Amino acid sequence: MATVVTFDPHPKKVVGKDPQSLRVLTDLDEKLEVFSTFDLDQVVIIQFTREFARLSYEEFVDRYLVQRLQVKAMVVGYDHHFGRNREGGFEQLQSLGKRYGFQVEQLGPFTVDGEVVSSSRIRELLTRGEVDKVARFLGRPYRIRGTVVQGQGLGKQLGFPTANIQVNNPEKIIPVRGVYAVDVRVGGRLYKGMMNIGHRPTVNFVPLTLEVHLFNFRNSIYGETVDVFFKQFIRQETKFPSLEALKRQLEEDKKVCLNI
């Protein structure tokens, strides 16, 4: 039986040095969607608590992998560690495999463009807006899911009505401020668009906002849940001398985004 084992919440939210500042790349709902595209029999979600974190690696293997899942073979990453204080690793798994009768395979580093893929590296790329490279590392575009909320209507005044997005999971990493070419899924359909992440410096500095303009789209979608897929960073957030200058720049941004 092909099984994926994952944890919720993220272990660093429970035992990390600064759990409040942790931002996730992929939340549980998104993980389950990704897993659904694989040929799996089941996904096992283990609740990660402080009590669970105190288990030794031997206890984890015995209680969860052997007794509950009756593991016959397992695959782990090259840098995988587990159990209390991360004391368990590939060698310990091999030893326990001989004891309990299961096989263990270790995968080597996964590379893209000659670079080792890791969550820390992807986080770094998002802080620089390199969402096209993030997509290559993930094998899919980076996504944010959120609810469309009421905005101030400035975009509509400029001829670029926007949907203001309130991110559903506040722990999700937000890419660096700027303008992006995106695809947006609304009601099962994809639309091209451009997203601005920032503080609207031309008008007034407001709390960080995420607003997206959908091309060739006229419907009202207040209250709806949408998925934003990041394709490419277009430019940094800029303070323009006037709204007319901002509008001219938005016209140029639109041309760029339509060709991506």
Secondary structure, 3 states (H helix, E strand, C coil): CCEEEEEECCHHHHHCCCHHHCCECCCHHHHHHHHCCCCCCEEEEEECCHHHHCCCHHHHHHHHHHHHCCCCEEEECCCCCECHHHCECHHHHHHHHHHHCCEEEECCCCEECCEECCHHHHHHHHHCCCHHHHHHHHCCCCEEEEEEECCCCHHHHCCCCCEEEEECCCCECCCCCEEEEEEEEECCEEEEEEEEEECCCCCCCCCCEEEEEECCCCCCCCCCEEEEEEEEEEECCCCCCCHHHHHHHHHHHHHHHHCC
